[in-house]
Amino acid sequence: MACKTDRSPWAVFLIFLRLGLTSFGGPIAHLGYFRDEFVTRRRWLSERSYADLVALCQFLPGPASSQVGIALGLSRSGYAGALAAWTGFTLPSAIALILFALGISSYGDAMPSGVLHGLKVVAVAVVAQAVWGMARNLCTDAPRIVIMAATTCMVLVVPSAWGQVIAIVIAAAIGLLWFRPQTGTAHDPLPIVITRSAGLFCLALFFGLLIGLPLLSVLFPNQALSMVDAFYRAGSLVFGGGHVVLPLLQAEVVPTGWVSNESFLAGYGAAQAVPGPLFTFAAFLGASMGGAPSGWLGGLLCLLAIFAPSFLLVVGVLPFWESLRRNSRTQAALSGVNAAVVGLLLAALYRPVWTSAIHAPQDFGLALVALVALMFWRLPAWLVVVGTGTAGWLLTF
């Protein structure tokens, strides 16, 4: 069990800072890192509670892995813990991308391609470990395995964010009809300290900003306000994670002349080379702006604007989510949703994780060694990341 000292915001920050420095592989891999850290090692919450939390964040717009991190920090150390978790997980990649935007053109070439490929390979092992562990706990009988397999097939056939949402909705309906609600089922609630009134306030603020910022930017023409409006809207309306937000951001910043298309594509390439959430690409764009604010101020402004909806939605929805989880019929629906979440991870293990990383027999062998190191040697994830990246570099010789 975790000690009491890791309930302080500072301890939460340090834990997430280490994850922010080592969590390569995209949002699905991030969820695998989180599961290993907070379910398996620290036991902050149970497997079922973690799966429920992932399912909730899959329903919400914005970056699911960052929202899971915010919720974990919130449950551990209140509002300060949520801010500490987000800051620790986001800071490394945001700083790296702002520095790149400020003129470190060699940053994109500083890391050999073999290292980058090794980091893609280790994501295969991380996601495979997460799929195996969650399937053992959440797909315990034939109906749940069927839901898992059907979800995997559906998401692969319909490879879009809406395909994922529809699959989860269908799984919830099947769970409600197929699984008998059990009164008094064991429940592992998160220690949420948010009142319903605070949740309603955050939801009202979320919709108020979503409607009000475009009006304010028209009434008071100002580049800073327009930037906040554009990035807040992107963080509010995009389902499916970081890669899905890129077309919307390009439509916001390139035609307006804020950022050239060449700079946009260069920043996107650099974003693939850093750990942490891809939404930190907003920091690069803000730092690259053609007018004021730009640099560090512009990067931080856009970074806060694109993540603000995540905070408001997590804080606004969690108080009601916890009461729903205690409802027997909701638990039946969540049994189907939990199986579907495993199916989503299994689909992501194949595409894009496997298809973008495994191109040759040595790639498969390296991924297998990384998986053994994680599951059987019990090596820390950061050490496996470093080792696999180094091995990928050595294989280029």
N, C-alpha and C positions, 0 to 999 in steps of 0.2 A: 504493500500500500504506500501511497505517496505521503511524505511527511507534511506537517502543517506549514512549514516555511514556504512551500511552493504555492501557498494561497496568496502571497503578497503580490501586488502588481509588478514589482521589480523582478521577482522570480519568474512570473509569467512572461515578462518581456524577454528575459534571458533565454528561456526555453524556446520561445518562438523566434528569437534572433538566430539561434543555432539552426532551427528549421529553415529560416529565411536564407541562410548562407549555404545550405546543402540540399534544398528541395528542388532538384531538377526534374524535368519530365512533364510539366504541365499539370492541369487541375486534377486529373484522375490520379496521377502519381502522388500529388500532394495529399489526396485523401488517404492513400496508402501509407504515406509517412505519418500522417496524423493518427491513423488507426494504430500503427505500431507504437507510436510514442505515448498516446493517451489512453488507449484501451488495453494494449498488451503490457507495456512497461510500467506506466504510472497508475493505471487503473483509476483514472479520473471518472470514468463512466463505463457502463457495460456495453457489450457488443450490440445488444438490441437498442439501447439508447443512442449509441453512435449511428446505427443504421437509420433510426427514426430522424435523427438530426440531419443526416445526409439527404434523406428523402425530402425533408422540409426545404432545405436549401436548394434542391433541384427544382422545386416548384417556384421558388422566388427568382425574379430577374436579377442579373448581376453575377459576379464570380462566386461559384458555389464553394470552392475551397476556402476562399477568404472569409465568406460568411460562416462557414463551419468554424474557422479559427476564431472569429469574433464571438460566436456563441460559446465556444469553449472557454475563452477568457472571461466572458460575462458570467458564466456559471461558476467559475473558479474564484473570481475576485471582483465581481460587480462591474460597474461602468468603467472604472479605472483598469480593471483586468481586460475588458474588451478592447479599450484603447491600447493597452500595452501589448496584447496579442497581435492586433493589426499592425502596430508600429514595428514590432520586432520582425514579423514575417515579411513586411513590405519594404522596410528601410534599405536592406542591401541592394536589391535590384533597382529601386528608385534612385539611389545615389549613383549607382553605376551608369544608369541610363541618362541621368542629368549630366554627369561628367562627359559621357560620350557626346551628348548634344552640344556641350560647350566647346567641343573642338578636339577631343582625343580621338582623332580619326584612326589611329593605330589600334584602338581597342578591339575593333571587329576582327583584326588579323592577329591579335596577340595570342589567341588560343588556337593551337593547331587543330586541323579538322578531325584528326584522329581522336583527340580529347572530346570534342563535341559529339562524335559518333559514339564514343564510350558512354557518355552521359545519356544518350538515347537508349543504349542497350541496358543500362542499369534500371531505367524506367520500366523495362519489360519485367525484370525481377521484382521490383517493388509492387507493380500492379498484380502480378501473378500471386505474390504472397498475400495481398489483400483479398483477391478473389477466393483463394483457397481457404483462408481463415474465416471470411464472412460466410462462405457457402457451408462450411462445417457447422456453423452456429445458427444460420438463418434458413437454410434449405434442408430441413431435417426429414422430410418425407416426400413421397412421389408427387403430390399436388404442387408443393413449393418448387420442386425441381422442374416440373413442367412449366410453371410460370417463369422461372429463371431462363429456361431454354427458349421459350416462346418470345420473351422480351429480347433476348440476345438476337434472335433471328429478325424480329421486327425492326430493331434499331439498325441492324446491318443493312436491311432492305430499304429502310427509310432513314438515311443518314442525315438527320437534321435535328435542331433543338426541339422543334415541335413533335418530331417522331418520338423523342425521349419523354416529353411531357404526356403525350397521348398514351404511350406504353405504361407509364406510371398510373395514369387515371384508369386504364383498363384493368391493370393489376389490382388496384384498390377495389374496383367493382367486383372483380372475381373473388377477391378475399372476403368481401362483405357477404357474397352469396354462397361461397364454397365452404368457408371456415365458420364453424359454430362459435358464436360469441361466448366467451367463458367469463362468468362472473367471478370477480376476485382474483383474476390472473395477476401473477407477480409483476410488479411495476418498479422500475428504477428511475425515479424522477430526477431531472437535473435540479440542482439547488438554485433555481431562478429566484432572484430577489426583486423582480420587476412587478409593479402593480398593474392591474388592468387599465387604470386611468393613465398611467405613464405610457402603456402600449398604445392606447387610443390616441394620445397626444402625438406620439411619433408617427403613427399612420396618417393622422391629419396633416402633420408637417410635411410628410413625404408627398402627399397629393397636392398640398398647397404650393410647395416649391415647384413641382412638376408643371402645374398650371400657371403659377405666378411668374416664374423666371422668364418665359418667353414674352409675357406682357411687359415686364420691367425692362427687358433688353430693347423692346420697341419704343417704350416711352422715354427711356434714358439711354440713348445710343452711347455705348462704351465698350471697348474691346474686352476689358476684364470681365464685365458683366456678361457679355456675349460668350466668352470662354466658359464661364461657370455654367451658363445655360446649356451650351452644347455638350459639355462633358457630364453634367448632371443628368441630362436626358439620355445620353448613351448608357450610363450606369443604371438607369431606371427601366429601360425598355428592352434590353437585350437579354434573351435567354440563351443558355448554352455555353457561357464562359468566354474566356479571353479572345479566342480566334474569331468568334462571331461578331465581336464588337469592332473589328478592324475595318470592314467596309463602311460602317456607319461613321467611324471617326475620320476615315479618308474623305467621305462626302462632306464632313463638317469643316475640315482644316485645309484641304487642298484647293477646292474651288474658291474659297474666300481669300486665298493668298497668304494665309497665316503660315503655312509650311509648304515647301515645294514637294512635288511628288518624289523626287530623288531622295530628299531627306527623309520623307515618310518611309520609303522602302528600306533605306539604310538603317533607320531606327528599328524597324520591324525585324531586320536581320540580327541586329544586336540584341533585341529582346529575347531571341531564341537561345542566346548564349549565357543568359544569367538565370540564377535560380529565382524562386518566388513567383508571385502571380503575374500573368501577362498583362493585367490591367495597369501595371506600372509603366507600360508604354505611354500612358497619358503624361507621365512626368517628362519623358523625352520630348513629346510634342509641345508641352507647355514651355519647356526650356528652349525649344527651337523656334518659337513664335517670331514672326517678322516685325512685330510692334511691341509695345509695352502692355502688360508685363511679360517678360521673358526671363531667361536664365533661371536661377534658383527660385525666384519668386514665382515666375510663371509655371515652372515645373511643380512646385508644391501646391499652387492654386488649382491646377488641373487634376493633380493627384487627389486632393481632398474632395474636389467636385465629383469625380467619377466614383469614388468610394462612399460618399455621403449617403446615397440611397441604400447601400448595403447595411450600414449601421441602423438607419431608420426602420428598414423592413425587419431586420432581425429582432431589434428591441420591440418593435410594434407587434410582431406576430407571435413571438415566443410565449408570452403569458397565456395566450389562448390555445396555443399548440399543446402546452403541458396539460391543460384540463381536458383537451380532446383525447390525448393519449391514455387518460385514465378511463375513458368511456369504453365499455366492452365491445360495442359495435365498431368503434374506431380502431380498437385493437385488432379486430378481425380484418378490417380493411388494411391495416398496417402490416399484417402478416403477409398479405399479397404484395404490398409495396416493398417490404424488406426483401422479398425474393426477387422482385423486379430490379431493385438497386444492385443486387449481385449480378443480374443479367446485364445491366448497363455496364458494370465494370468489366464483365467478361467480353462484351462487344468492344469496349474500348481497348482491352488487352490485344484484340486482333487488329482493330483499326481505330486510331492511327498508331498505337504504340508499337505493335509488332511489325506492321507493314513499313513503318518509317525507320526501323532500327535493324531488323534481321534481314540481311541481304546475302550473307555467305555463311558457310559452315562455322567459321571462326566466330561470327557474331552469335550464333546459337550457343556455341560452347561457352563464350564469355558470359552470356545471359544465364546459362545454367550454373556456372560457378558462382555468379552473384546471388542467384536464388538459394543455392546451398549455403552460402555465407550468411544470408539473412535468416533462413529458416532453421538450419541445423547447427551452424557454428555460432549463431546468435551474435554476430558482430554488429556494432552500431551502424545505422544506415549511412551516416556521414562518412564513415571509414570505407564502406562498400562503394559509395559514390566516388571517393577519391581514388580507390584502388581500380575501379572499373574504368574511370577516365584515363588513368595512367596506362592501364593495359591497352585501351583503345589507341592511345598515342604510340605505344611500343609496336603494336601490330601494323602500323603504317611503314615500318622499316623493313 
